[in-house]
Amino acid sequence: MFALVALRVRDWPAVPFALVTGRDEQRATLAERDIPVYPDVETAEAALTPPDRRRAGRVLTRSPRISARARGFVRGTCDHWRVPELAEDAELVVTEFVENALRHTDSVPRLGLELRRGALTVEVGDASARPAVVREELDLTETGLGLRMVARIAKTWGSSRCRSGGKTVWAVLPRR
C-alpha cells in the first residue's frame, strides 16, 4: 500500500513523502519499482530537501487583449525561469482558463504560475464558486479548445474552491 501512495504523491507539488524501512529486502523490492526508500528517518529527512519553488502572479484587466497579455506573461515568466519548453503548453492552458473566466463570470481573473520540482502549475482564479467542468457536447461554433485539450496536455488539472468564495482552476504541466 505504501508503494502505491508513494507513486501517487511523488509528483504532487508541496507534498514531502518518504518511505523508511530497515529491512534490506523491502528496500530492494521497492527500488525495482523506482520508489526511493531510506534505511532510517535521518537519511530520509536529508533527502527531502525543499525543492526550488518559484511563484509569479498578476491580476488581469478585463479587455479584448486579456488573453494575449496572459500568454505574454506566461511566455516571459517561462523564459525568465529557464523553462521555455513549457511555455507553449502553458500558453494554451492559460488561454483556455482566462477565456472561460471571461465567458462564465463577471469577475477579474487572477493568474498564477508556480514552478516546483520541474513541474509548472498554471492557475486562474475568479469570483465564481461554480466549478470548472468539461462539457460533453462539442459545439464547433464556440471559440477555444476547451478543457478537454487542457486535460490532454496537463499531467493533472482541477478546480478548487477558494476561501474568498470563488474558485481557482489549475493545471500541472510536467517538464519533458
PADREN-419207 format. One record per residue: residue in one letter; residue number from 0; x, y, z of N, C-alpha, C in turn. Coordinates in pm, 1 decimal. Each point is the difference from the previous one (the first is absolute). Example, Ala and Ser with C-alpha at 12.3 -4.5 7.8 and 13.67 -1.06 7.14 Angstrom:
2
   aa     i        nc1        nc2        nc3       cac1       cac2       cac3        cc1        cc2        cc3
    A     0     1319.0     -569.0      780.0      -89.0      119.0        0.0       90.0      120.0        0.0
    S     1      -35.0      105.0      -72.0       82.0      119.0        6.0      -77.0      109.0       73.0
! end
This chain:
176
   aa     i        nc1        nc2        nc3       cac1       cac2       cac3        cc1        cc2        cc3
    M     0       81.5     -118.1        0.0      -81.5      118.1        0.0       86.9      125.9        0.0
    F     1      108.7        1.3       78.1       85.2      118.2        5.5       65.2       27.1     -135.2
    A     2       30.7     -106.0      -74.2       58.5       19.0     -132.0      -97.8       71.7      -92.0
    L     3     -128.7      -36.2        7.0     -101.6       66.2      -81.8      -12.2      147.2       38.6
    V     4       -0.6       29.3      128.7       -6.8      138.8       46.0      121.6       77.3      -50.3
    A     5      117.7      -60.0       10.8      122.7       67.0      -44.8       -6.2       32.8     -148.3
    L     6      -51.7      -91.2      -80.7      -12.3       26.2     -144.2      -98.4      112.2      -27.5
    R     7     -108.7        6.0       76.4     -102.8      102.0      -21.8       46.2      139.8       38.4
    V     8       70.1       14.0      112.6       27.8      133.6       52.3      136.8       55.1      -36.3
    R     9       87.2      -77.6      -60.2      135.1       51.0      -20.9        7.7      118.9      -95.0
    D    10      -96.8       17.6      -87.8        1.7      113.5      -92.1      -91.0      113.7       43.1
    W    11      -70.1      -15.9      110.4      -87.0      107.9       46.4       86.2      112.3       54.8
    P    12      -32.7      122.7      -34.4       77.6      109.5       56.7      -25.1       13.0      150.1
    A    13      103.6       31.8       73.7       -6.6       31.0      143.9      -41.2     -117.5       87.6
    V    14       24.7     -124.3      -44.3      -32.2     -115.6       81.7      127.6      -81.3       23.7
    P    15       67.9       24.6      112.5      117.9      -81.6       28.8      -43.5     -138.2       47.2
    F    16       61.9     -103.4      -54.5      -37.5     -136.5       34.7      122.1      -88.1      -14.4
    A    17       25.4      -84.6       99.2      113.3      -92.2       -6.3      -39.5     -131.2       65.7
    L    18       49.7     -108.7      -55.6      -19.2     -131.3       60.0      127.7      -38.2       72.9
    V    19      -15.4      -54.5      120.8      114.0      -39.4       82.0      -20.0     -143.3       46.3
    T    20      100.2      -83.5      -19.2       -1.5     -135.2       54.6      143.7      -44.7       24.2
    G    21       17.9      -72.4      107.0      131.6      -54.0       31.2       23.4     -135.2      -65.1
    R    22      -98.8      -50.9      -71.5       11.6     -133.3      -61.4       51.3       11.8     -143.0
    D    23      114.2      -61.0      -24.5       65.6        7.1     -131.0      -87.7      -55.1     -112.5
    E    24      -72.5     -110.6       26.5      -81.1      -61.5     -106.1     -115.2       92.0      -41.6
    Q    25      -56.9       74.8       93.1     -105.9       94.6      -34.7       55.4      115.8      -83.4
    R    26      115.4       50.5       39.3       62.3      108.5      -77.8       31.4      -47.3     -140.8
    A    27       49.2     -122.4      -14.6       34.8      -53.4     -132.1     -124.5      -15.5      -87.3
    T    28     -108.0      -51.1       57.9     -124.6      -18.6      -75.8      -55.0      133.7      -48.3
    L    29       -2.5       99.0       88.5      -52.8      130.8      -38.3       93.3       73.0      -96.4
    A    30      128.8      -20.0       13.1       95.7       62.5      -91.7      -20.6      -51.3     -142.9
    E    31      -42.8     -125.1      -14.7      -29.5      -54.7     -132.9     -114.2       76.0      -67.0
    R    32      -87.1       59.9       79.5     -113.6       77.1      -51.7       31.2      148.9       -8.1
    D    33      125.2       33.9       15.0       46.0      138.7       -8.6      -62.1       87.7      109.2
    I    34      -15.3      -57.3      119.1      -51.6       72.7      115.0      113.0       15.5      100.1
    P    35       37.6      124.0       32.8      108.8       17.6       96.7      -42.1      -42.4      140.5
    V    36       84.1      -80.3       63.2      -23.5      -47.7      135.2      128.3       21.4       78.6
    Y    37      -14.2       42.5      124.1      115.8       36.1       81.1       12.3      -93.9      119.5
    P    38      123.7      -23.7       44.3       21.1      -93.9      110.7      -37.1       57.0      136.7
    D    39       -4.5      134.2       11.9      -34.5       61.4      128.5      -58.0      139.7      -23.4
    V    40      -61.8       53.6      102.6      -68.3      129.1       -9.1       98.3      112.8      -31.6
    E    41      117.4       -2.8       59.4       97.8      107.6      -23.0       39.4        7.6     -147.3
    T    42       23.4     -114.3      -62.7       36.4       -3.1     -142.6     -116.0       49.7      -85.5
    A    43     -122.3      -39.7       37.2     -118.4       43.8      -75.0      -17.3      150.6        9.5
    E    44       13.3       55.4      119.1      -15.6      144.3       17.5      106.7       77.0      -76.5
    A    45      121.0      -51.8       -3.4      107.3       66.4      -74.7      -29.9       -0.5     -150.1
    A    46      -66.0     -106.5      -48.9      -33.0       -9.1     -143.0     -117.0       88.9      -37.9
    L    47      -82.3       38.1       97.5     -118.2       81.0      -27.4       30.8      149.4       13.4
    T    48      105.3       41.9      -66.1       31.4      142.1        1.4     -111.2       75.2      -70.9
    P    49      -35.3      115.7       50.1     -106.8       74.0      -66.5       40.0       34.1     -143.8
    P    50      -86.3      -31.3      -94.9       32.4       30.0     -139.6       -6.0      150.1      -26.1
    D    51       70.7       40.6     -102.9      -11.1      139.3      -42.4     -144.7       26.5      -38.4
    R    52      -48.9      111.8       44.7     -138.6       34.8      -29.4       -2.6      145.5      -44.1
    R    53      -60.4       22.2     -112.8      -14.7      135.4      -51.2     -146.8       26.4      -24.2
    R    54      -43.1      120.6       35.1     -138.8       39.5      -21.4       -4.5      136.5      -65.7
    A    55      -97.1       16.8      -85.6      -25.1      129.3      -63.1     -150.6       10.5      -21.8
    G    56      -50.2      121.5        5.1     -143.1       17.6      -19.7      -33.6      139.9      -44.7
    R    57     -121.6       14.2      -42.1      -45.4      129.7      -48.6     -152.3       -0.9       -6.7
    V    58      -58.3      111.8       35.2     -144.0       20.5      -18.2      -16.6       54.5     -141.1
    L    59      -88.7      -61.0      -75.2      -19.4       37.0     -140.5     -116.2       98.6      -13.1
    T    60       15.2       95.9      -84.6     -104.8       97.6      -27.2      -88.3      -52.4     -113.3
    R    61     -130.2        0.0       22.1      -91.2      -45.8     -105.3        9.9       95.4     -118.5
    S    62       40.1      -53.8     -113.1       14.1       80.0     -121.7        4.4      -96.0     -118.7
    P    63      -12.4       53.3     -121.7        8.0      -87.0     -118.1      136.8      -68.4      -13.8
    R    64      104.9       52.6       63.6      135.4      -55.7      -12.5       41.3      -82.4      121.4
    I    65      -94.7      -35.7       84.8       34.0      -67.9      124.6       72.7     -133.4      -22.9
    S    66      -46.7      -78.8      -95.5       63.5     -129.3      -24.9      141.8       17.5      -54.1
    A    67       17.5       95.6      -88.1      134.0       26.6      -53.4       95.0       46.6      110.7
    R    68      -50.0       83.6       90.2       83.0       46.0      112.7       34.2     -115.9       93.4
    A    69      -95.7      -87.3       23.7       25.0     -116.5       85.5      105.4      -90.9      -63.9
    R    70      -12.8      -23.7     -130.5      100.0      -83.1      -69.6      138.2       64.7        5.1
    G    71        5.3      131.0      -18.9      127.9       70.6        6.6       64.5      -12.3      137.4
    F    72      -81.5       10.2      106.0       51.2      -15.5      136.1       54.2     -141.6       20.4
    V    73      -74.2      -99.1      -47.6       42.4     -139.4       13.0      130.2      -23.2      -76.5
    R    74        6.6       45.7     -123.7      120.0      -18.5      -82.6      120.5       67.0       65.8
    G    75      -16.9      124.5       42.6      109.9       72.2       63.3       47.3      -66.4      128.7
    T    76      -94.3      -49.3       79.9       35.3      -65.7      125.6       72.0     -132.5      -26.5
    C    77      -47.6      -77.2      -96.5       67.1     -126.2      -34.5      142.6       26.5      -50.0
    D    78       16.5      102.3      -80.4      133.8       35.4      -46.8       88.8       41.6      116.7
    H    79      -53.0       82.3       88.7       76.6       46.9      116.1       39.4     -116.6       91.1
    W    80      -88.7      -96.1       16.4       27.7     -116.0       85.0       77.5     -109.0      -73.6
    R    81       32.6       24.8     -125.0       77.7      -92.4      -83.6      -70.3     -134.8      -21.4
    V    82     -129.2        8.1      -26.4      -79.1     -117.9      -36.8      -82.4       32.7     -125.0
    P    83       66.0       46.7     -107.2      -76.2       39.5     -118.7      -74.4     -116.5      -65.2
    E    84       42.0     -122.2       28.4      -68.0     -115.9      -57.6     -141.9      -17.8       56.3
    L    85      -30.9       64.8      112.1     -133.7       -8.1       58.4      -92.2      112.6      -47.7
    A    86       56.6      100.1      -64.5      -75.8      121.0      -32.5     -117.6      -25.9      -93.6
    E    87       19.1      -77.9     -103.0     -107.0      -19.8      -97.9     -123.1      -65.5       63.1
    D    88       21.2     -107.7       75.5     -112.5      -64.9       67.2      -61.7       92.1      104.7
    A    89       83.6       72.8       73.1      -50.4       91.7      102.2      -82.6      111.8      -62.5
    E    90       41.6       48.3     -117.2      -76.8      103.6      -69.2     -137.5      -52.4      -41.9
    L    91       -5.6     -123.2      -47.1     -128.5      -59.2      -38.0      -90.2      -11.3      122.4
    V    92       55.5      -49.2      111.4      -77.7      -17.2      122.5      -51.7      134.3       50.7
    V    93       88.6       99.9        7.5      -43.0      129.1       54.2     -105.2       64.2      -89.6
    T    94       10.6      -17.8     -129.7     -101.0       54.0      -91.2     -136.6      -61.1       29.9
    E    95       -4.8     -132.0       14.2     -127.5      -66.3       28.8      -57.3       44.8      133.7
    F    96       85.5        6.6      102.5      -48.0       37.9      132.9      -50.8      144.6        1.4
    V    97       75.0       89.8      -62.2      -39.7      141.5       -1.5     -127.4       18.4      -81.4
    E    98       -7.4      -60.7     -116.3     -120.0       12.1      -83.4     -122.4      -56.2       72.0
    N    99       17.0     -110.4       71.8     -112.1      -55.6       76.9      -42.4       95.5      111.5
    A   100       96.3       61.0       66.9      -32.6       96.2      105.8      -77.8      118.4      -57.9
    L   101       40.4       46.0     -116.9      -70.1      111.8      -63.5     -140.0      -40.2      -45.3
    R   102      -10.2     -118.0      -56.3     -127.2      -45.5      -56.4     -102.6      -32.5      108.6
    H   103       45.6      -56.0      112.6      -94.2      -52.9       98.4       -9.3       80.3      129.8
    T   104       79.1      108.6       14.1       -5.8       80.8      121.5        8.4      148.0      -36.0
    D   105      -30.1       83.0       97.4       16.7      144.7      -16.8      122.9       49.9       75.1
    S   106       76.8      -91.1       57.2      111.6       39.6       85.5      128.4       25.2      -79.0
    V   107       95.6       56.7       71.2      131.6       27.3      -56.5       87.7     -122.8       25.6
    P   108       52.3      -64.9     -103.4       82.2     -119.8       19.8      134.3       32.7       66.3
    R   109       45.2      -93.9       84.6      130.8        7.9       64.4       84.7     -116.0      -52.6
    L   110      113.5       32.2      -58.3       88.6      -99.9      -60.1      114.0      -30.0       94.9
    G   111       29.3     -127.4       18.3      112.9      -40.4       82.6       79.9     -109.1      -68.4
    L   112      131.3        5.2       19.0       90.2     -103.0      -50.8       88.6      -45.8      115.1
    E   113       26.5     -129.1        4.6       92.2      -52.9       99.9       85.2     -107.0      -65.8
    L   114      131.8       11.8       17.8       93.2     -100.5      -49.0       57.4      -70.8      120.6
    R   115      -22.1     -129.9        5.7       48.7      -78.9      113.3       25.6     -142.4      -45.7
    R   116      116.7      -50.6       36.6       39.1     -137.3      -34.9      -12.3      -25.3     -149.4
    G   117       32.2       98.7      -79.7       -1.5      -18.1     -144.8     -137.3        2.5      -63.6
    A   118     -104.1       28.2       76.5     -135.6        6.6      -54.7      -50.6      143.5       13.2
    L   119      -70.7       44.1     -101.8      -56.5      134.1       -0.3     -149.6       -9.4       25.1
    T   120      -46.9       69.3      103.3     -143.0        7.5       26.9      -50.6      134.3      -50.1
    V   121     -103.4       -5.5      -83.2      -65.9      119.2      -52.6     -136.9        5.9       67.1
    E   122      -32.6      115.3       58.8     -129.0       11.7       65.8      -63.6      134.7      -31.3
    V   123     -132.4       -3.2      -12.0      -77.0      122.6      -20.9     -116.4       -3.6       97.4
    G   124       -7.9      104.7       81.7     -107.3       10.1       97.7     -103.2      101.7      -43.2
    D   125     -124.0      -22.0       46.1     -107.1       96.0      -25.0      -95.1       -2.1      118.9
    A   126      -99.9       85.6       -0.9      -90.0       14.9      114.1     -118.9      -96.3       -2.5
    S   127      -12.2      -80.9     -102.9     -112.4      -93.1       -8.8       31.8     -128.6       76.0
    A   128      -94.9      -46.6       80.1       18.5     -124.9       73.5      -33.1     -121.5      -86.2
    R   129      -58.6       22.2     -116.7      -37.3     -111.2      -87.3      125.4      -66.5      -55.2
    P   130       20.2     -131.2       21.5      122.7      -66.0      -43.6        9.7      -10.2     -151.7
    A   131      122.3       -5.5      -47.9       24.1      -22.1     -142.7      -23.8     -147.4      -30.1
    V   132      -71.0      -27.0     -107.0      -27.9     -138.3      -40.5       18.7      -13.7     -149.6
    V   133       33.3     -120.4      -42.5       12.8      -28.6     -142.4     -139.6      -17.6      -57.0
    R   134      -29.5       74.8     -105.0     -130.6      -11.6      -65.0        2.4     -119.2      -93.7
    E   135     -106.6      -77.0        3.8       -6.7     -121.9      -80.7      -24.3       29.0     -147.6
    E   136      -89.8       93.7      -28.0      -32.4       27.9     -139.2      110.9       84.0      -63.9
    L   137       18.0      -17.2     -126.6      100.7       76.0      -72.6      -71.2       96.6      -93.8
    D   138       15.9      127.8       26.0      -62.9      103.1      -80.6      109.1       68.4      -81.5
    L   139        5.2      -28.9     -127.9      105.2       53.5      -85.6      -13.2      149.9      -24.2
    T   140     -115.3       57.9       36.5      -17.1      144.0      -19.6       63.6       80.8      112.9
    E   141       29.0      -64.6      113.7       61.9       71.7      111.4      151.2        5.9      -19.6
    T   142       58.5      106.0       54.0      145.0       13.8       -9.6       66.0      -82.3      108.6
    G   143      128.6      -21.8      -16.2       77.8      -68.3      102.7        4.1     -149.9      -19.2
    L   144       96.8      -60.5       61.5       18.8     -143.8       -9.8      -64.4      -74.1      115.7
    G   145      -35.7       72.5      105.2      -69.6      -60.6      110.7       90.1      -72.0       98.2
    L   146      -61.5      -39.2      109.1       72.7      -68.9      105.2       43.5     -140.6      -41.0
    R   147      -60.5      -53.5     -105.4       45.6     -130.4      -50.6      146.5        6.6      -42.4
    M   148       37.5      109.3      -68.4      138.3       16.0      -43.2       92.1       16.2      121.1
    V   149      -44.8       75.6       98.7       78.7       16.2      122.9       22.1     -136.6       64.2
    A   150     -105.2      -79.7        7.3       11.2     -132.9       60.6       97.9      -88.8      -75.4
    R   151       12.5       19.4     -129.5       92.1      -82.0      -79.6      146.5       38.1       20.4
    I   152       27.2      128.3       16.1      140.7       41.2        8.1       51.3       11.4      142.6
    A   153      -89.3       12.5       96.7       42.2       15.3      139.4       17.1     -136.9       64.5
    K   154       91.1       -5.0       95.2       15.4     -123.3       77.2     -124.6      -21.6       85.6
    T   155      -48.6      109.3       56.2     -124.1       -1.3       75.5      -56.0      141.1       -0.5
    W   156     -128.6       13.7       21.9      -62.4      131.8        6.0     -122.3      -10.1       89.5
    G   157      -48.4      115.2       43.2     -118.5       -0.7       83.8      -51.3      139.4       27.4
    S   158     -104.7        3.5       79.0      -64.1      124.5       39.9      -18.7       -7.0      150.8
    S   159       56.2       97.0       71.6       -5.3       -0.3      146.1      -68.7      125.8       50.3
    R   160      -82.9      -15.2      102.0      -66.3      115.3       61.5      100.2       81.7       79.1
    C   161      -23.3      128.9        6.0       84.2       91.1       77.9      -77.4       44.6      123.0
    R   162       70.4       36.4      103.1      -65.6       49.7      120.8      -79.5      126.3      -27.5
    S   163       43.5       75.4      -99.8      -67.6      125.5      -34.0     -136.3      -22.9      -65.1
    G   164      -31.1     -124.5      -30.4     -127.2      -31.1      -62.4       10.4      -30.3     -147.7
    G   165      112.3       28.3      -60.9       19.0      -28.9     -141.2       63.0     -136.8      -20.0
    K   166       68.7      -13.5     -110.3       68.2     -126.3      -30.8      130.7       29.6      -71.0
    T   167       85.8      -99.2       -2.7      122.3        4.1      -78.8        1.9     -124.0      -87.0
    V   168       17.9       19.9     -129.1       13.5     -110.4      -93.4      149.2      -11.6      -28.4
    W   169       54.1     -121.8       11.2      144.3      -18.1       -8.7       34.5     -121.9      -85.0
    A   170      121.7        0.5      -52.3       52.2     -114.0      -75.6      148.5       -9.8       27.7
    V   171       48.6     -124.0       10.8      142.3      -26.6       23.1       59.6      -53.8     -129.4
    L   172      102.9       69.1      -48.1       68.7      -38.4     -123.1      138.4      -52.2       35.9
    P   173       27.2     -127.7      -25.3      131.7      -53.7       32.9      103.7       39.8     -103.3
    R   174      123.9       11.1       45.6      110.3       25.9      -93.0       23.5     -124.4      -83.0
    R   175       21.7       19.6     -128.3       23.0     -116.5      -87.0      147.5      -29.3       -8.7
! end
